[in-house]
Amino acid sequence: MSRSSTKRRQRIAGRREGWLQRVWRFWINDIRSRRSCLGRTLSIAAGVIVIVVVVVLVVAFLSARSDLFFPPETAPSRPPHGASAPAPVAPPPSPTSLALPEGLERAIVINVADGDTIEVSLSGVTERVRLIGVDTPETSHPSRPVECFGREAAAFTRAMLDGQTVLLEADPSQDNRDRFNRLLRFVWLPDGRLANYEIIAQGYGFEYTFRTPYRYQAQFKAAERAARETRAGLWAPETCNGERVPAGDASPVIRPSPAPSPVTTSPAPPSTPLLVATPLPPSFDGCRTEPNAALAPNRPVAIVSIDKRAEVVTLRNVSSEPVSLDGWTLCSLRGAQIHQGIGGVLAPGETRSFPRGGSRDIWSDNASDPGALYDAEGRLVAYWNDQ
């Protein structure tokens, strides 16, 4: 056999040989060519390292391009025979006008204090957070009883947020913290729902504006109107009918009227039945203190709101009978001052605002200033805690 034919066969064999075989042979020959044990060890180690790096790169490539091997959407697996798969319940989304902002602080909810206050772990620090724009019935206030639908509101917030990773949004129009050192925040869920809004929309809380309008005020007010119109949650007649009354005592209680008070200036006509407050012992002491704050019946008249900046108080008759306010007193307890101008008859269910009488400021804009409403006998009817 000629030398040229031998070389030709070697070239053909080399073409048939794969690149892996050539690399392998090169590595083995390199190991054999080493005369010292150290040289052979280094050659073996270098080859092993190259093999490991190649394997890692291949695995990473396959993981990143898994869509090459698996379809992007796979049909859900069928449950075992005889087993019923629970139908997924889609959470009600926040309106499209409430878009989840970017760059928010991430925190983990570790406790739900009540319907509008939570505790979170934020950068390893435990912080108490008050939800902006929403107020739920009380469950844990030190001086107020548990209010109607308060436990339900706390349970709703707990089911929605407890243990969740949430995103916290501050509002430049509001303070960073309130007077209790709680952070004031909007609380977003990663799925795009705004917890503050959901509480109101589902009927577990009221829209609440403290001094200045906040970012989503219009949407929150619309959510409350919709919940009230559909009688959701606390707006249902069989629950609270939108009234903040002590839990377990949500229905109006009509009690006999006492003897007319000598300080009553303009009594209602004899044909008009009047309802008076639950008879607590008289406690009016010139608006200096109120020892019965936690026992306030908030009926038959409740304090709906006190706009301290505008010096306007809003009252509502929560009973089914007319109520005469003549001779009644509304106190600013911080300044020990009387809000003049309270009087007249409130029809059943009527809500009325009473601007202050005179030009002197009554309510403190920069500090807590609770309000107390007394009947003509000096007995506490309603108490408004300035949070």
TIMAR-556537 format. One record per residue (C-alpha): residue in one letter; x, y, z. Coordinates in steps of 0.001 Angstrom, whole numbers, padded with zeros to 6 digits, always signed. Example, Ala and Ser with C-alpha at 12.3 -4.5 7.8 and 13.67 -1.06 7.14 Angstrom:
<nodes>
A+012300-004500+007800
S+013670-001060+007140
</nodes>
This chain:
<nodes>
M+000000+000000+000000
S+001425+003339-000961
R+002166+006126+001477
S-000259+008460-000263
S-003172+006040+000152
T-002349+005659+003841
K-002485+009438+004382
R-005752+009604+002450
R-007324+007047+004763
Q-006104+008936+007823
R-007696+012142+006521
I-011019+010319+005886
A-010910+008808+009377
G-010200+012262+010812
R-013295+013682+009116
R-015470+010921+010525
E-014134+011560+013988
G-016259+014084+015962
W-014894+017180+017674
L-015540+015691+021092
Q-013370+012691+020211
R-010619+014963+018987
V-010758+017042+022165
W-010741+013884+024288
R-007720+012453+022420
F-005878+015753+022728
W-006462+015769+026491
I-005302+012128+026924
N-002201+012697+024821
D-001396+015822+026822
I-001664+013846+030071
R+000581+011067+028731
S+003156+013538+027446
R+003663+014965+030912
R+006734+013465+032516
S+006168+014617+036096
C+003271+013642+038373
L+002585+017330+039087
G+002242+018081+035389
R-000174+015214+034859
T-002230+016302+037892
L-002493+019855+036590
S-003535+018637+033143
I-006249+016406+034647
A-007527+019239+036901
A-007663+021691+034001
G-009671+019234+031923
V-012133+018564+034743
I-012666+022287+035260
V-013366+022800+031558
I-015898+019934+031579
V-017715+021352+034646
V-017896+024838+033111
V-019325+023462+029867
V-021971+021423+031716
V-023037+024448+033809
L-023359+026630+030714
V-025452+024015+028919
V-027784+023570+031904
A-028183+027347+032282
F-028979+027726+028597
L-031602+024978+028705
S-033241+026492+031815
A-033409+029933+030262
R-034878+028604+027034
S-037350+026146+028524
D-039930+027508+026112
L-038106+025589+023369
F-039135+022313+024992
F-042342+023191+026816
P-045307+025152+025462
P-045892+028493+027200
E-049417+027546+028207
T-050175+024045+029331
A-053608+022688+030070
P-054287+022237+033804
S-053912+018713+035030
R-057152+016916+035703
P-057968+016074+039286
P-058031+012399+040287
H-061182+010503+039494
G-063895+011310+042015
A-062105+014375+043396
S-063589+017831+042923
A-061212+020692+042201
P-062227+023951+043959
A-063191+026704+041561
P-060745+029616+041746
V-062246+032820+043111
A-060849+035921+041439
P-060397+038830+043884
P-062312+041968+042960
P-059799+044266+041265
S-059267+047863+042129
P-060477+050229+039388
T-058183+050757+036445
S-057726+054381+037478
L-055753+053101+040475
A-052501+051956+038897
L-049805+050346+041005
P-046918+052866+041127
E-043303+051810+040698
G-040452+052048+043185
L-042517+051453+046336
E-041213+050162+049659
R-041677+046422+050155
A-042786+045124+053538
I-044244+041976+055119
V-047452+042200+057164
I-046832+040527+060522
N-049990+041555+062358
V-053389+043167+061754
A-054374+045341+064717
D-057825+046233+063362
G-059526+047032+060099
D-057387+050066+059256
T-054132+049496+061163
I-051473+046871+060504
E-047957+046040+061636
V-045258+045337+059069
S-041631+044315+058937
L-039927+047048+056938
S-036189+046612+056325
G-036012+044471+059425
V-037825+047045+061612
T-041365+046558+062913
E-043562+049523+062003
R-047208+050260+062715
V-049044+051483+059591
R-052319+053436+059461
L-054095+053083+056108
I-054760+056460+054468
G-058280+057415+053430
V-060220+054691+055224
D-061715+054364+058688
T-063221+051125+059993
P-065430+050539+063039
E-063419+050369+066242
T-062360+047103+067862
S-059345+047971+070009
H-059637+051634+070941
P-058724+052261+074619
S-061657+054607+075265
R-064340+053415+072817
P-066404+050223+072770
V-066281+047681+069968
E-068463+049132+067225
C-070894+047426+064885
F-069066+045483+062148
G-065709+046207+063744
R-064803+042541+064183
E-065901+041768+060625
A-063778+044626+059272
A-060725+043425+061197
A-061279+039863+059933
F-061564+041104+056328
T-058320+043071+056545
R-056599+040148+058271
A-057656+037688+055557
M-056504+040090+052836
L-053157+041230+054291
D-051874+039041+057116
G-048597+037397+056105
Q-048604+039087+052698
T-045726+040914+051085
V-047117+044370+050353
L-045977+047617+048773
L-046253+050835+050778
E-047031+054152+049089
A-046669+057470+050899
D-048708+060551+049985
P-046948+063940+049944
S-050260+065634+050789
Q-050355+063799+054114
D-047956+063630+057050
N-045420+060810+057056
R-046619+059748+060523
D-049643+060493+062666
R-049603+061615+066276
F-049389+057964+067384
N-046148+057590+065372
R-047845+055304+062859
L-046719+055453+059248
L-049451+056805+056959
R-049522+054729+053785
F-051509+053282+050932
V-051038+049496+051039
W-050823+047710+047697
L-050935+043973+047071
P-048609+042602+044366
D-051639+041654+042236
G-052484+045360+041820
R-055243+045655+044437
L-055174+048638+046786
A-056170+047416+050254
N-057422+050840+051394
Y-059847+050936+048469
E-060991+047303+048839
I-061982+047816+052482
I-064318+050649+051476
A-065596+049032+048274
Q-066533+045795+050065
G-068448+047669+052776
Y-066035+047179+055676
G-065079+050809+056200
F-065837+054454+055566
E-063997+056947+053381
Y-062003+059158+055731
T-060377+062504+054964
F-058134+063969+057655
R-057690+067712+057141
T-056461+067685+053531
P-057560+065692+050458
Y-055368+062730+049595
R-054326+061218+046259
Y-057180+058752+045708
Q-059940+060640+047518
A-062316+060756+044530
Q-062064+056991+043947
F-062541+056212+047639
K-065607+058433+047878
A-067075+056764+044798
A-066407+053350+046348
E-068300+054338+049505
R-071260+055600+047485
A-071398+052342+045536
A-071166+050232+048706
R-073917+052298+050326
E-076180+051986+047288
T-075728+048207+047111
R-076019+047909+050906
A-072767+046007+051163
G-071304+045022+054522
L-071907+047609+057228
W-074387+049451+054973
A-076882+046561+055053
P-080027+047179+057136
E-079584+043829+058894
T-076079+044718+060078
C-075391+048361+060922
N-077186+050405+058262
G-074056+052540+058027
E-074161+053557+061695
R-071243+053367+064097
V-072896+051974+067188
P-071583+049551+069824
A-071495+045941+068615
G-074471+043862+069627
D-076617+046970+070020
A-077196+048053+066444
S-080934+048632+066622
P-082318+051910+067981
V-083639+051798+071517
I-086560+054123+072288
R-086725+055147+075893
P-089357+057268+077691
S-088709+060975+077741
P-087825+062521+081101
A-089534+065512+082540
P-088963+068704+080541
S-085752+070462+081435
P-085963+074084+082591
V-083095+075007+080207
T-085004+073855+077107
T-085626+077050+075153
S-087876+075991+072275
P-089668+072682+072847
A-091078+070797+069894
P-094824+070771+069301
P-096722+068362+071606
S-097705+066202+068632
T-094069+065472+067783
P-092635+062532+069748
L-089125+063143+070943
L-086369+060638+071661
V-083729+061253+074285
A-080373+059707+074880
T-079659+056605+076937
P-079738+057969+080499
L-076144+058051+081730
P-075439+060011+084908
P-074928+063708+084158
S-071233+064286+083499
F-071048+067723+081869
D-068417+069753+083753
G-067931+072760+081535
C-066218+070788+078747
R-063116+070070+080832
T-063215+066245+080991
E-065486+063347+080054
P-065205+060254+082282
N-067924+058353+080369
A-066287+058551+076912
A-066074+054766+076587
L-069747+054428+077556
A-071142+056962+075101
P-074278+055392+073544
N-073874+057413+070312
R-077638+057418+070063
P-080180+058693+069336
V-077777+061214+067778
A-074262+060399+066581
I-071415+062726+065708
V-070693+061964+062053
S-067700+064280+061666
I-066037+067404+062952
D-064309+069556+060366
K-061944+071362+062670
R-060556+073658+060025
A-063970+074795+058801
E-065395+074721+062351
V-068384+072637+061232
V-069904+069714+063149
T-072134+067142+061430
L-074720+065215+063471
R-077069+062413+062460
N-080283+061167+064022
V-079726+057393+064052
S-083108+056636+065544
S-086563+056169+064080
E-088045+059167+065931
P-087469+062944+065800
V-084937+064299+068294
S-084914+067831+069692
L-081431+069281+070141
D-082609+072379+071992
G-080623+072817+075165
W-077967+070329+074058
T-074242+071131+074295
L-071345+070147+072062
C-067914+070425+073674
S-064392+070784+072370
L-062664+068942+075200
R-059135+070073+074402
G-059966+073755+074677
A-062862+073331+077146
Q-065047+075314+074744
I-068661+075024+073615
H-069544+074811+069929
Q-072430+077253+069768
G-075303+076815+067326
I-076559+073308+068180
G-080370+073181+068248
G-083579+072410+066393
V-085236+069066+065653
L-083556+066289+063671
A-085934+064099+061706
P-085409+060310+061748
G-082268+059493+059763
E-081551+063173+059100
T-077949+064384+058887
R-077282+068075+059462
S-074186+070244+059707
F-073846+072945+062357
P-071309+075737+061749
R-069922+077337+064875
G-071814+080271+066295
G-069685+083392+066608
S-066217+084204+065248
R-064016+082550+067848
D-062207+079357+066836
I-063325+076342+068855
W-061493+073324+067464
S-057736+072756+067415
D-056346+072076+063924
N-052920+070881+065054
A-053675+068540+067936
S-056168+065919+069034
D-059428+067547+070039
P-062235+065103+070964
G-065844+066197+070848
A-068619+065350+073319
L-072346+065886+072816
Y-074583+066333+075894
D-078341+066451+076211
A-080204+069158+078117
E-079673+067258+081371
G-075882+067225+080924
R-075732+063509+080077
L-073284+062267+077456
V-075052+061304+074224
A-072204+060891+071725
Y-068426+061014+071759
W-066149+061731+068781
N-062570+060615+069210
D-060156+062704+067195
Q-057676+060163+065860
</nodes>
